[in-house]
Every structure is written in C-alpha cells, then in structure tokens.
Amino acid sequence: MREIIVKVPVEVDEELLEKLKKDMDVVVRLRVARELLLKEWDKRFAKSELTEEKCLELGREVNRTSLKAWKEKGLTE
C-alpha cells in the first residue's frame, strides 16, 4: 500500500493528531473508491448511446425519486 505524508504544526496535540489521522484515512479511502468507481463506469458505458445530457437528466430523476422515498421512510427531512 502507498503512503501519504501530511505535515502538521508541532503545536497539534496527540489527541487531535489521532483524530486527523482517522479523518484523513476516511477521506482518502472515499476518494480512491470514487475514482475507481468512475473509472469502472467509464469502461462499462463507453459504448453507450446515451448523451451526457440524457445521463444527467436520468441522474437527477433518480436523485429526486430517492429523496422522495427517503422522506417517506422518515430518513431525511
């Protein structure tokens, strides 16, 4: 596994440093997962005949429908 080094001021105490390490780990993992997923989607949909505009339209429709379902279940306001 690769390593990223982040420099923080020496004034940062150990407790905050540990929190920062956990936060950075989560951020990096999410970003890597997102990039890998986008790369996979690009491969899968490379031969699609859908336009970018149509894809965005469909995505917005999915978002609206999902939000409506979440509201009905009380999972969001």
C-alpha positions in Angstrom: 0.0 0.0 0.0 1.2 3.5 -0.7 1.8 6.1 1.9 0.9 9.8 2.1 2.7 12.1 4.5 0.9 15.1 5.9 2.8 17.8 7.8 1.0 19.4 10.7 2.2 22.1 13.1 4.1 20.8 16.2 1.5 22.6 18.4 -1.1 20.0 17.5 -1.6 17.7 20.5 -1.7 13.9 20.3 -5.5 13.7 20.7 -6.1 16.0 17.7 -3.4 14.3 15.7 -5.1 10.9 16.1 -8.5 12.4 15.0 -6.8 13.9 12.0 -5.2 10.6 11.1 -8.6 8.9 11.2 -10.3 11.7 9.2 -7.6 11.6 6.5 -7.9 7.9 6.3 -11.6 8.1 5.6 -11.2 11.0 3.1 -8.5 9.2 1.1 -10.4 5.9 1.1 -13.6 7.6 -0.1 -11.7 9.4 -2.8 -10.0 6.3 -4.0 -13.2 4.4 -4.1 -14.9 7.2 -6.0 -12.2 7.3 -8.6 -12.1 3.6 -9.1 -15.9 3.5 -9.5 -15.8 6.3 -12.0 -13.1 4.5 -14.0 -15.2 1.3 -14.0 -18.3 3.2 -15.1 -16.4 4.8 -17.9 -15.4 1.4 -19.1 -18.9 -0.1 -18.8 -20.7 2.8 -20.5 -18.0 3.6 -23.2 -20.3 2.1 -25.9 -23.5 3.7 -24.6 -25.5 5.7 -27.0 -26.8 8.0 -24.2 -25.7 11.6 -24.4 -24.1 13.3 -21.4 -27.2 15.5 -21.2 -29.5 12.4 -21.0 -27.4 10.8 -18.4 -27.5 14.0 -16.2 -31.3 14.1 -16.7 -31.7 10.5 -15.6 -29.4 11.0 -12.7 -31.4 14.0 -11.4 -34.6 11.9 -11.8 -33.0 9.1 -9.7 -32.0 11.7 -7.1 -35.5 13.2 -6.8 -37.1 9.7 -6.6 -34.6 8.6 -3.9 -35.1 11.7 -1.9 -38.9 11.2 -2.0 -38.5 7.6 -0.9 -36.2 8.6 2.0 -38.6 11.3 3.1 -41.5 8.8 3.1 -39.4 6.5 5.3 -38.5 9.4 7.6 -34.8 9.1 6.9 -34.5 12.7 5.9 -36.4 16.0 6.2 
